[in-house]
């Protein structure tokens, strides 16, 4: 990530990862090698904060894009949750969202729609609108995580009785 100062204003600059070259597209629809976005500030402190937030958003989007259709369903679900969270929303499955009121969902809908100048990618819109099916992690992953989290308890296994 980088910040550049041009005519008194800061810009966010981030190179596209090599594995995503050709997949990340600019406003014109053409593949880009670098993302550059105006931060609309002349204050370095504000620019750093905005750049950090923007980098988090871009990396979450790119992870979702990198997973594509070949990803395990659970990996895609986790990436969609991170993408929604990076945009300021909890991940809520679409069937639950549809039960909510229009007023509650309006900010989410507007974010998913994007703007004419900065449209939202289909992967990001799908994450924000809960279009990725919630999937539990595979059982072997859960077991490994359980063993890691309770490692100190397993060190003294079997428990000593009578002490």
FENVENVEN-V698853 format. One record per helix or strand of 3 or more residues. SS is the DSSP state (H for helix, E for strand). FROM is the first residue (numbers start at 0). TO is the last residue. If there is no record, write none. Layout:
SS/FROM/TO
SS/FROM/TO
//
This chain:
E/1/5
E/8/14
H/17/19
E/33/37
H/43/69
H/72/85
H/93/96
H/101/112
H/121/127
H/138/148
H/150/154
//
